[in-house]
Amino acid sequence: MANILNLTKPWYSTEHARTVDQLFDPNVERVHGDIPFHVAQYQNLEVVILDEQGRIRKQLIKSVRYGPGNYTMPIDLWVKHWEKGEYTIELRSDDHMLKRETFEI
């Protein structure tokens, strides 16, 4: 649909609850996708998910050392019981933000 409407495709996809009596359920159960990022020099990386108030909702990676290069971070989250709203995934290095992506449920 994004291609037809000439819109930017989101980096993520959602899966919704399945019910026998509805064609579509608006409740999101899962968010998944890939986030590409680049590391210029050896550094530690942490990945966190923030809610709309900037609070850490989930920490995906606490501290992992990456060398220089291009990478892809696969994201696969079960969000069935999360509140509706916008969330931000931050890939942070020792001294700066490497990448920031948002998703909505």
C-alpha positions in Angstrom: 0.0 0.0 0.0 2.9 2.4 0.8 4.2 2.0 -2.8 0.8 2.7 -4.3 0.4 5.9 -2.2 4.0 6.9 -2.8 4.7 6.8 1.0 7.9 5.8 2.9 7.5 2.2 4.0 8.0 1.7 7.8 11.0 -0.3 8.9 8.7 -2.7 10.8 5.7 -4.9 10.3 2.9 -5.7 12.8 0.9 -8.8 13.5 -2.5 -8.5 14.9 -4.7 -10.7 17.2 -6.7 -13.3 15.3 -10.3 -13.8 16.1 -12.9 -16.1 14.6 -15.6 -13.5 14.4 -13.7 -10.5 13.0 -11.9 -9.9 9.7 -9.3 -7.7 11.4 -8.5 -7.0 15.0 -6.8 -3.6 15.7 -4.8 -5.0 18.7 -1.2 -5.5 17.8 0.5 -8.6 19.2 3.9 -8.5 17.5 6.3 -5.9 16.0 9.2 -7.1 13.9 11.7 -5.8 11.4 15.3 -5.0 10.7 17.2 -1.8 11.7 20.4 -1.2 9.6 23.2 0.8 11.3 26.8 1.6 10.9 29.6 1.5 13.5 32.7 3.7 12.6 35.0 2.4 15.3 35.1 -0.2 18.1 32.5 0.6 20.7 30.0 -0.8 23.1 26.4 -0.8 22.0 23.2 -0.9 24.0 19.6 -1.1 22.6 16.7 0.2 24.5 13.0 0.8 23.9 11.5 4.0 25.3 7.8 4.8 25.8 6.3 8.2 24.9 7.5 9.7 28.2 11.1 8.7 27.5 11.1 5.9 30.1 12.9 2.6 29.3 10.2 0.1 28.5 12.7 -2.7 27.6 16.4 -3.2 27.3 17.3 -5.5 24.4 21.1 -5.3 24.6 22.9 -4.0 27.7 26.5 -3.7 26.4 27.9 -5.6 23.4 31.2 -4.7 21.7 30.9 -4.0 17.9 33.8 -3.4 15.5 33.7 -1.0 12.5 31.2 -2.0 9.8 27.6 -2.2 8.6 25.1 -4.2 10.6 21.5 -5.1 10.8 19.7 -5.3 14.1 16.7 -7.8 13.9 13.8 -6.7 16.2 11.1 -9.1 17.2 8.8 -7.9 20.0 5.7 -9.4 21.5 3.7 -6.3 22.5 0.3 -7.9 23.2 0.1 -6.3 26.7 1.8 -3.0 26.0 -0.2 0.2 26.0 -1.1 1.7 22.7 1.2 4.5 21.6 4.5 5.4 20.0 7.7 3.7 21.1 11.3 4.6 20.2 14.1 2.1 19.7 17.5 3.7 20.4 20.9 2.1 19.4 23.4 3.9 21.7 27.1 3.7 21.6 29.6 4.7 24.3 29.5 8.4 23.4 26.6 9.0 21.0 23.3 7.8 19.4 23.9 5.5 16.5 20.3 5.1 15.3 16.8 5.9 16.4 13.6 4.3 15.0 10.0 4.6 16.1 7.0 2.2 16.0 3.4 2.5 16.9 1.0 0.0 18.5 
